[in-house]
Amino acid sequence: MDPVTLATITSGVSVLATECAKGLAGQGGKDTWARIKSVLGWKGDPAPENLAPAVAERLAYDEDTACTVIQLLQQANNVGSAAAIVGNINAERVVVIKDQTISGDFNIHM
């Protein structure tokens, strides 16, 4: 997945999780966070300092899960900041590149 998309999703999830942990999220936010944790396969909350790396590691090579997380954040009207962060990501097309090999003759002129 491209780094910008991954960072954006990670930020959205991190904001939502932080709002829930601080008691600032409404019931819709708490429900969305619970669903995201379930999609990610987590039983509990990661430690705050491990949250962003755990999200990024889990989603970096998993297009389907990334799309599901984006949709959960976008569909939940009352998750506020988290939904705004991922609002412009097209969840139907998140490209994950695991390996890439380029071969051939290249002519680069600068």
C-alpha positions as CSV (number, residue, x, y, z in Angstrom):
1,M,0.0,0.0,0.0
2,D,1.3,3.4,-0.7
3,P,2.7,5.2,2.4
4,V,0.4,8.1,2.3
5,T,-2.8,6.0,2.3
6,L,-1.3,3.7,5.0
7,A,-0.4,6.8,7.1
8,T,-3.9,8.3,6.6
9,I,-5.7,5.1,7.7
10,T,-3.4,4.6,10.6
11,S,-4.0,8.2,11.7
12,G,-7.8,7.8,11.5
13,V,-7.7,4.6,13.6
14,S,-5.3,6.1,16.1
15,V,-7.5,9.2,16.6
16,L,-10.6,7.1,17.1
17,A,-8.8,4.8,19.5
18,T,-7.4,7.7,21.5
19,E,-10.8,9.4,21.7
20,C,-12.3,6.1,23.0
21,A,-9.5,5.7,25.6
22,K,-9.9,9.2,26.9
23,G,-13.7,8.8,27.1
24,L,-14.3,11.5,24.5
25,A,-16.0,9.2,21.9
26,G,-19.7,8.8,21.8
27,Q,-21.4,5.4,21.6
28,G,-21.1,5.3,17.8
29,G,-17.3,5.9,18.1
30,K,-17.0,3.2,20.7
31,D,-19.0,0.8,18.5
32,T,-16.9,1.6,15.5
33,W,-13.6,1.1,17.5
34,A,-14.9,-2.3,18.7
35,R,-15.7,-3.3,15.1
36,I,-12.3,-2.1,13.9
37,K,-10.5,-4.1,16.6
38,S,-12.5,-7.2,15.6
39,V,-11.6,-6.7,11.9
40,L,-7.9,-6.3,12.9
41,G,-8.2,-9.5,14.9
42,W,-7.4,-7.8,18.2
43,K,-9.1,-8.9,21.5
44,G,-8.0,-5.8,23.5
45,D,-6.5,-2.4,23.0
46,P,-2.8,-2.1,22.1
47,A,-0.7,0.2,24.4
48,P,-1.0,3.8,23.2
49,E,2.7,3.9,22.1
50,N,2.2,0.7,20.1
51,L,-1.1,1.6,18.5
52,A,0.0,3.3,15.3
53,P,2.8,0.8,14.5
54,A,0.4,-2.1,15.2
55,V,-2.2,-0.7,12.8
56,A,0.3,0.1,10.1
57,E,1.9,-3.4,10.4
58,R,-1.5,-5.1,10.2
59,L,-2.8,-3.1,7.2
60,A,0.4,-2.7,5.1
61,Y,-0.1,-5.8,3.0
62,D,-3.8,-6.5,3.5
63,E,-5.9,-4.6,1.0
64,D,-9.2,-6.2,2.1
65,T,-8.8,-5.4,5.7
66,A,-7.7,-1.8,4.9
67,C,-10.8,-1.3,2.7
68,T,-13.0,-2.6,5.5
69,V,-11.4,-0.3,8.1
70,I,-11.8,2.7,5.8
71,Q,-15.4,1.9,5.2
72,L,-16.1,1.6,8.9
73,L,-14.6,5.0,9.6
74,Q,-16.3,6.6,6.7
75,Q,-19.8,5.1,7.4
76,A,-19.9,6.0,11.1
77,N,-21.3,9.5,11.1
78,N,-20.5,10.2,14.7
79,V,-16.7,9.3,14.8
80,G,-15.9,13.0,14.0
81,S,-12.2,13.5,13.5
82,A,-11.4,10.0,12.5
83,A,-14.0,10.0,9.7
84,A,-12.7,13.4,8.5
85,I,-9.2,12.0,8.2
86,V,-10.1,9.1,5.9
87,G,-13.0,10.9,4.2
88,N,-11.3,11.3,0.8
89,I,-9.8,7.8,0.5
90,N,-11.5,5.7,-2.1
91,A,-12.1,2.4,-0.2
92,E,-13.0,0.5,-3.4
93,R,-9.4,0.8,-4.7
94,V,-6.5,0.5,-2.2
95,V,-3.5,-0.9,-4.0
96,V,-1.1,-3.1,-2.1
97,I,2.3,-3.8,-3.7
98,K,4.1,-6.7,-2.0
99,D,6.9,-7.2,-4.5
100,Q,7.8,-5.5,-7.7
101,T,10.4,-6.5,-10.3
102,I,11.3,-4.3,-13.2
103,S,13.5,-5.5,-16.0
104,G,14.5,-4.3,-19.4
105,D,16.5,-1.6,-21.0
106,F,16.1,1.9,-19.6
107,N,17.0,5.2,-21.1
108,I,16.8,8.0,-18.7
109,H,17.6,11.5,-19.9
110,M,17.8,14.4,-17.5
